Amino acid sequence: MNVCVVGGLGYVGLVTSAGLAELGHTVAAVDVDRDRLVRVEAGELPFHEPGLSELLARHLPAGRLRFTGHIADGLRDARIILIAVATPARPDGETDLAQVIAAAEGLAAELARPAIIAIKSTVPLGTHHVVRRVLDQHGRVEGRDYHLAAVPEFLREGHAVHDFLHPTRVVIGAADPAVRAEVRELFRGLDAPVLETSFEQALLIKYASNAFLAMRVSFANELAGLCDATGVDVFGVIEGMGYDARIGHSYLAPGIGFGGPCLEKDLRSLIRIAEGAGYEPGLLRAVLEKNEHQVRQVARRALEGLGGDLYARTVGVLGLAFKPGTSDVRNSLAVRIVDWLQRRGAAVRAHDPLANGEARQVLQGVTVCDDPYEAAQGSHLLMVLNACEEFRRLDLARLRSIVAEPRIVDGVNVLDPEAARRAGFAYHGVGRR
Ligand SMILES: NC(=O)c1ccc[n+]([C@@H]2O[C@H](COP(=O)([O-])OP(=O)(O)OC[C@H]3O[C@@H](n4cnc5c(N)ncnc54)[C@H](O)[C@@H]3O)[C@@H](O)[C@H]2O)c1
């Protein structure tokens, strides 16, 4: 099929474009980010994602995938158009639809032939009315010039290519069965259940899934707080719970909370959706509140460790991305903690195996180091804020020999408490003994 992906150089857009090419489709990825366009055309990826460069190397020369900055060019021959632009949260939690509206305006102006417009971005209920209104205002007629569908995305950064090619499910929301059937063809060849739903159900499946994951994280953090208070090690408790098939082990790791570009924003958005519909989402609010509390708790540990005063103290921070395996620092809680430390007068030295480059663009006054030992050098406190595999293998004796004072706040429970104490550190994890 001929496909156009609007927002084709974003995390979701680029992986989707490359993934659809891998499935045999012909894909035009359209993006307004000139800088990214230049970089990708020079063979450079705009972000770290395993397996992505191999897909590009295969499908760009074969002509199955191309990039363009012009929507009219991207739309040539396209039968299915995927909108994968960003939908950030405003400070009050409301979803900012400006990019979706701009994308719809571009389509309205340039649609050359009848097409299915499928929204891949995570958008609130009612967004199809907004998109329809934009198109209608430009004289486009639904059913004649275009059809609307929702195809929410569930990929995880760091595993995005794998997740695209081996999805847990494909959800296609549209009113018209013929439209759903055509969109289904896009994903033919994938071994996954395909759910055909209403437009609104598809959107809610996405929000509910992310809210549920967020709830598991907040539950694990609640349990860790309870374990801290009662002197029980949380690891054994969670391990024991997880063997119950109804519970499982995933997404039950206590830490600094959930950050990143999706979970928090989508939870806030779902809360707004519920409020707008006149429903009081008490549980969802509690999940969010616990998350805010958790990051403050971990930051407070740092303050306590240094006797209540961070001024002119050096803090070594290990981990800056919002989670392991990605270079993405958008809404990273580690970055939020670094900012908090700096505002209290601490000097921060930091390292992340993948995110140093992106972190340098958002952090000011932080010494970003090429390796974890350089970041730890001369520190009065070490904070681990990302559960990278690399940090599990740290040489604790070497670390002990280079820090100014031996204290560790392990915000993600990546180190072995006993080994850290044996090496001479005062160690604090999250719910660990
Ligand atoms: N990042 C994830 O892990 C993830 C996972 C699932 C769903 N989502 C959802 O997918 C959507 C995209 O997220 P993302 O992380 O890929 O965002 P992103 O910011 O990485 O990508 C958005 C891209 O859209 C481009 N763009 C903006 N306006 C445009 C326009 N009018 N025409 C063409 N291109 C335009 C931007 O330049 C950018 O490259 C969001 O709704 C997000 O919630 C993200």
Ligand as a Chemical Component Dictionary entry (heavy atoms), coordinates in Angstrom:
data_LIG
# 
_chem_comp.id                   LIG 
_chem_comp.type                 NON-POLYMER 
_chem_comp.pdbx_formal_charge   0 
_chem_comp.three_letter_code    LIG 
# 
loop_
_chem_comp_atom.comp_id 
_chem_comp_atom.atom_id 
_chem_comp_atom.alt_atom_id 
_chem_comp_atom.type_symbol 
_chem_comp_atom.charge 
_chem_comp_atom.model_Cartn_x 
_chem_comp_atom.model_Cartn_y 
_chem_comp_atom.model_Cartn_z 
_chem_comp_atom.pdbx_ordinal 
LIG N1  N1  N 0  7.298 8.233  22.215 1  
LIG C1  C1  C 0  6.627 7.148  22.586 2  
LIG O1  O1  O 0  7.162 6.240  23.215 3  
LIG C2  C2  C 0  5.160 7.001  22.237 4  
LIG C3  C3  C 0  4.558 5.731  22.372 5  
LIG C4  C4  C 0  3.210 5.605  22.034 6  
LIG C5  C5  C 0  2.480 6.708  21.595 7  
LIG N2  N2  N 1  3.110 7.937  21.499 8  
LIG C6  C6  C 0  2.315 9.069  21.013 9  
LIG O2  O2  O 0  2.706 9.289  19.648 10 
LIG C7  C7  C 0  2.654 10.693 19.342 11 
LIG C8  C8  C 0  4.001 11.147 18.817 12 
LIG O3  O3  O 0  4.955 11.032 19.874 13 
LIG P1  P1  P 0  6.518 11.124 19.579 14 
LIG O4  O4  O 0  7.195 10.782 20.863 15 
LIG O5  O5  O -1 6.815 10.351 18.353 16 
LIG O6  O6  O 0  6.659 12.711 19.280 17 
LIG P2  P2  P 0  7.888 13.447 18.579 18 
LIG O7  O7  O 0  7.875 14.833 19.089 19 
LIG O8  O8  O 0  9.120 12.618 18.709 20 
LIG O9  O9  O 0  7.487 13.450 17.031 21 
LIG C9  C9  C 0  6.558 14.290 16.456 22 
LIG C10 C10 C 0  7.078 14.679 15.066 23 
LIG O10 O10 O 0  6.039 15.373 14.370 24 
LIG C11 C11 C 0  6.646 16.399 13.613 25 
LIG N3  N3  N 0  5.587 17.363 13.248 26 
LIG C12 C12 C 0  4.944 18.237 14.043 27 
LIG N4  N4  N 0  4.017 18.921 13.349 28 
LIG C13 C13 C 0  4.066 18.451 12.074 29 
LIG C14 C14 C 0  3.346 18.746 10.878 30 
LIG N5  N5  N 0  2.367 19.645 10.855 31 
LIG N6  N6  N 0  3.672 18.084 9.759  32 
LIG C15 C15 C 0  4.655 17.158 9.746  33 
LIG N7  N7  N 0  5.368 16.832 10.851 34 
LIG C16 C16 C 0  5.072 17.467 12.002 35 
LIG C17 C17 C 0  7.723 16.923 14.525 36 
LIG O11 O11 O 0  8.688 17.674 13.822 37 
LIG C18 C18 C 0  8.285 15.630 15.123 38 
LIG O12 O12 O 0  9.345 15.093 14.349 39 
LIG C19 C19 C 0  2.208 11.375 20.627 40 
LIG O13 O13 O 0  0.812 11.540 20.589 41 
LIG C20 C20 C 0  2.587 10.389 21.712 42 
LIG O14 O14 O 0  1.792 10.515 22.871 43 
LIG C21 C21 C 0  4.431 8.092  21.789 44 
# 
loop_
_chem_comp_bond.comp_id 
_chem_comp_bond.atom_id_1 
_chem_comp_bond.atom_id_2 
_chem_comp_bond.value_order 
_chem_comp_bond.pdbx_ordinal 
LIG N1  C1  SING 1  
LIG C1  O1  DOUB 2  
LIG C1  C2  SING 3  
LIG C2  C3  SING 4  
LIG C2  C21 DOUB 5  
LIG C3  C4  DOUB 6  
LIG C4  C5  SING 7  
LIG C5  N2  DOUB 8  
LIG N2  C6  SING 9  
LIG N2  C21 SING 10 
LIG C6  O2  SING 11 
LIG C6  C20 SING 12 
LIG O2  C7  SING 13 
LIG C7  C8  SING 14 
LIG C7  C19 SING 15 
LIG C8  O3  SING 16 
LIG O3  P1  SING 17 
LIG P1  O4  DOUB 18 
LIG P1  O5  SING 19 
LIG P1  O6  SING 20 
LIG O6  P2  SING 21 
LIG P2  O7  DOUB 22 
LIG P2  O8  SING 23 
LIG P2  O9  SING 24 
LIG O9  C9  SING 25 
LIG C9  C10 SING 26 
LIG C10 O10 SING 27 
LIG C10 C18 SING 28 
LIG O10 C11 SING 29 
LIG C11 N3  SING 30 
LIG C11 C17 SING 31 
LIG N3  C12 SING 32 
LIG N3  C16 SING 33 
LIG C12 N4  DOUB 34 
LIG N4  C13 SING 35 
LIG C13 C14 SING 36 
LIG C13 C16 DOUB 37 
LIG C14 N5  SING 38 
LIG C14 N6  DOUB 39 
LIG N6  C15 SING 40 
LIG C15 N7  DOUB 41 
LIG N7  C16 SING 42 
LIG C17 O11 SING 43 
LIG C17 C18 SING 44 
LIG C18 O12 SING 45 
LIG C19 O13 SING 46 
LIG C19 C20 SING 47 
LIG C20 O14 SING 48 
# 
